Amino acid sequence: MRMMFIGLVACLGLTACETIQGAGRDVQDAGQALETAIES
């Protein structure tokens, strides 16, 4: 039972990390699009 709980917590942690990385990439892409729009 305890190992299942530890596995679940680890899985949730990884999912949160992936979500944060994805959001960071989206923000970075939006920033680059803004820069391109300003330059042109």
Buried (B, 14 or more C-beta within 10 A) or exposed (E): EEEEEEEEEEEEEEEEEEEEEEEEEEEEEEEEEEEEEEEE
